[in-house]
Protein backbone atom coordinates (compact mmCIF):
# COMPACT_ATOMS: atom_id res chain seq x y z
CA UNK A 1 0.00 0.00 0.00
CA UNK A 2 1.25 3.46 -0.85
CA UNK A 3 1.87 6.04 1.82
CA UNK A 4 -1.40 7.59 2.96
CA UNK A 5 -1.46 11.35 2.56
CA UNK A 6 -4.10 13.73 3.78
CA UNK A 7 -4.16 17.04 1.93
CA UNK A 8 -6.53 19.80 3.00
CA UNK A 9 -8.65 17.32 4.97
CA UNK A 10 -9.09 14.83 2.12
CA UNK A 11 -7.47 11.64 0.82
CA UNK A 12 -6.34 10.95 -2.70
CA UNK A 13 -9.51 10.21 -4.72
CA UNK A 14 -8.44 6.66 -5.63
CA UNK A 15 -7.80 5.76 -1.99
CA UNK A 16 -11.02 7.44 -0.83
CA UNK A 17 -12.96 5.44 -3.45
CA UNK A 18 -11.24 2.22 -2.39
CA UNK A 19 -12.09 2.77 1.29
CA UNK A 20 -15.70 3.66 0.43
CA UNK A 21 -16.06 0.51 -1.70
CA UNK A 22 -14.64 -1.65 1.11
CA UNK A 23 -16.99 -0.10 3.67
CA UNK A 24 -19.99 -0.78 1.42
CA UNK A 25 -18.90 -4.42 0.92
CA UNK A 26 -18.38 -4.88 4.67
CA UNK A 27 -21.87 -3.50 5.34
CA UNK A 28 -23.42 -5.81 2.72
CA UNK A 29 -21.57 -8.85 4.06
CA UNK A 30 -22.51 -7.99 7.65
CA UNK A 31 -26.19 -7.80 6.66
CA UNK A 32 -25.92 -11.12 4.83
CA UNK A 33 -24.23 -12.67 7.87
CA UNK A 34 -27.02 -11.40 10.16
CA UNK A 35 -29.68 -12.83 7.85
CA UNK A 36 -28.00 -16.24 7.59
CA UNK A 37 -27.43 -16.43 11.36
CA UNK A 38 -31.07 -15.51 12.02
CA UNK A 39 -32.24 -18.27 9.67
CA UNK A 40 -29.82 -20.74 11.29
CA UNK A 41 -31.03 -19.78 14.77
CA UNK A 42 -34.67 -20.30 13.76
CA UNK A 43 -33.98 -23.64 12.07
CA UNK A 44 -31.85 -24.92 14.95
CA UNK A 45 -34.45 -23.84 17.53
CA UNK A 46 -37.34 -25.39 15.61
CA UNK A 47 -35.45 -28.68 15.26
CA UNK A 48 -33.95 -28.67 18.77
CA UNK A 49 -30.38 -28.70 17.40
CA UNK A 50 -27.78 -27.30 19.76
CA UNK A 51 -24.63 -27.79 17.70
CA UNK A 52 -23.68 -28.43 14.07
CA UNK A 53 -20.18 -29.66 13.17
CA UNK A 54 -19.16 -29.67 9.52
CA UNK A 55 -16.37 -31.61 7.84
CA UNK A 56 -14.58 -28.39 6.86
CA UNK A 57 -14.09 -27.47 10.53
CA UNK A 58 -17.07 -25.12 10.75
CA UNK A 59 -18.89 -25.42 14.09
CA UNK A 60 -22.20 -23.66 14.68
CA UNK A 61 -23.56 -23.54 18.23
CA UNK A 62 -26.96 -22.26 19.29
CA UNK A 63 -26.47 -20.11 22.38
CA UNK A 64 -29.70 -20.02 24.40
CA UNK A 65 -31.33 -16.79 25.54
CA UNK A 66 -30.10 -15.57 28.90
CA UNK A 67 -30.40 -12.57 31.17
CA UNK A 68 -27.68 -10.45 32.68
CA UNK A 69 -27.44 -7.87 35.41
CA UNK A 70 -25.92 -4.44 34.85
CA UNK A 71 -25.58 -1.38 36.97
CA UNK A 72 -27.49 1.64 35.69
CA UNK A 73 -24.57 4.03 36.08
CA UNK A 74 -26.56 7.10 35.01
CA UNK A 75 -29.18 6.56 37.73
CA UNK A 76 -26.53 5.61 40.30
CA UNK A 77 -24.60 8.79 39.53
CA UNK A 78 -27.75 10.90 39.90
CA UNK A 79 -29.12 9.27 43.06
CA UNK A 80 -25.93 8.25 44.90
CA UNK A 81 -23.04 10.32 43.51
CA UNK A 82 -20.70 9.55 46.44
CA UNK A 83 -21.01 5.79 45.88
CA UNK A 84 -20.72 6.25 42.14
CA UNK A 85 -17.51 8.27 42.53
CA UNK A 86 -16.08 5.78 45.04
CA UNK A 87 -16.49 2.86 42.62
CA UNK A 88 -16.09 4.61 39.27
CA UNK A 89 -13.11 3.27 37.34
CA UNK A 90 -11.60 5.23 34.47
CA UNK A 91 -9.88 3.15 31.80
CA UNK A 92 -7.89 4.38 28.81
CA UNK A 93 -9.36 3.79 25.37
CA UNK A 94 -7.13 3.41 22.33
CA UNK A 95 -7.40 5.81 19.42
CA UNK A 96 -9.05 4.46 16.28
CA UNK A 97 -10.29 5.54 12.88
CA UNK A 98 -14.02 5.74 12.23
CA UNK A 99 -15.15 5.50 8.60
CA UNK A 100 -18.67 6.40 7.48
CA UNK A 101 -20.26 6.06 4.05
CA UNK A 102 -23.15 8.39 3.38
C-alpha positions as CSV (number, residue, x, y, z in Angstrom):
1,X,0.0,0.0,0.0
2,X,1.3,3.5,-0.8
3,X,1.9,6.0,1.8
4,X,-1.4,7.6,3.0
5,X,-1.5,11.4,2.6
6,X,-4.1,13.7,3.8
7,X,-4.2,17.0,1.9
8,X,-6.5,19.8,3.0
9,X,-8.7,17.3,5.0
10,X,-9.1,14.8,2.1
11,X,-7.5,11.6,0.8
12,X,-6.3,11.0,-2.7
13,X,-9.5,10.2,-4.7
14,X,-8.4,6.7,-5.6
15,X,-7.8,5.8,-2.0
16,X,-11.0,7.4,-0.8
17,X,-13.0,5.4,-3.4
18,X,-11.2,2.2,-2.4
19,X,-12.1,2.8,1.3
20,X,-15.7,3.7,0.4
21,X,-16.1,0.5,-1.7
22,X,-14.6,-1.6,1.1
23,X,-17.0,-0.1,3.7
24,X,-20.0,-0.8,1.4
25,X,-18.9,-4.4,0.9
26,X,-18.4,-4.9,4.7
27,X,-21.9,-3.5,5.3
28,X,-23.4,-5.8,2.7
29,X,-21.6,-8.8,4.1
30,X,-22.5,-8.0,7.6
31,X,-26.2,-7.8,6.7
32,X,-25.9,-11.1,4.8
33,X,-24.2,-12.7,7.9
34,X,-27.0,-11.4,10.2
35,X,-29.7,-12.8,7.8
36,X,-28.0,-16.2,7.6
37,X,-27.4,-16.4,11.4
38,X,-31.1,-15.5,12.0
39,X,-32.2,-18.3,9.7
40,X,-29.8,-20.7,11.3
41,X,-31.0,-19.8,14.8
42,X,-34.7,-20.3,13.8
43,X,-34.0,-23.6,12.1
44,X,-31.8,-24.9,14.9
45,X,-34.4,-23.8,17.5
46,X,-37.3,-25.4,15.6
47,X,-35.4,-28.7,15.3
48,X,-33.9,-28.7,18.8
49,X,-30.4,-28.7,17.4
50,X,-27.8,-27.3,19.8
51,X,-24.6,-27.8,17.7
52,X,-23.7,-28.4,14.1
53,X,-20.2,-29.7,13.2
54,X,-19.2,-29.7,9.5
55,X,-16.4,-31.6,7.8
56,X,-14.6,-28.4,6.9
57,X,-14.1,-27.5,10.5
58,X,-17.1,-25.1,10.8
59,X,-18.9,-25.4,14.1
60,X,-22.2,-23.7,14.7
61,X,-23.6,-23.5,18.2
62,X,-27.0,-22.3,19.3
63,X,-26.5,-20.1,22.4
64,X,-29.7,-20.0,24.4
65,X,-31.3,-16.8,25.5
66,X,-30.1,-15.6,28.9
67,X,-30.4,-12.6,31.2
68,X,-27.7,-10.4,32.7
69,X,-27.4,-7.9,35.4
70,X,-25.9,-4.4,34.8
71,X,-25.6,-1.4,37.0
72,X,-27.5,1.6,35.7
73,X,-24.6,4.0,36.1
74,X,-26.6,7.1,35.0
75,X,-29.2,6.6,37.7
76,X,-26.5,5.6,40.3
77,X,-24.6,8.8,39.5
78,X,-27.7,10.9,39.9
79,X,-29.1,9.3,43.1
80,X,-25.9,8.3,44.9
81,X,-23.0,10.3,43.5
82,X,-20.7,9.6,46.4
83,X,-21.0,5.8,45.9
84,X,-20.7,6.3,42.1
85,X,-17.5,8.3,42.5
86,X,-16.1,5.8,45.0
87,X,-16.5,2.9,42.6
88,X,-16.1,4.6,39.3
89,X,-13.1,3.3,37.3
90,X,-11.6,5.2,34.5
91,X,-9.9,3.1,31.8
92,X,-7.9,4.4,28.8
93,X,-9.4,3.8,25.4
94,X,-7.1,3.4,22.3
95,X,-7.4,5.8,19.4
96,X,-9.1,4.5,16.3
97,X,-10.3,5.5,12.9
98,X,-14.0,5.7,12.2
99,X,-15.1,5.5,8.6
100,X,-18.7,6.4,7.5
101,X,-20.3,6.1,4.0
102,X,-23.2,8.4,3.4
